[in-house]
Amino acid sequence: MASNTRGLWLAIIVTAGFVVGIAGGILAWLGGAHPALAVLAGAGGFVTFVTLSLTVANFLKSSEA
């Protein structure tokens, strides 16, 4: 991942995390969770996805030759 594309990759990761969070929240709500708990489930999915993705991106950048 080149340094001049870091902002673009961050935007892609956060956008994908937003989609994951929305999907997780909707699925939790459809599964019968209280709306507040569905929001927490979506937020957990967002945070987990973004953290994991940024960790993988950092690993891939540091392993470049």
Secondary structure, 3 states (H helix, E strand, C coil): CCHHHHHHHHHHHHHHHHHHHHHHHHHHHHCCCCHHHHHHHHHHHHHHHHHHHHHHHHHHHHCCC
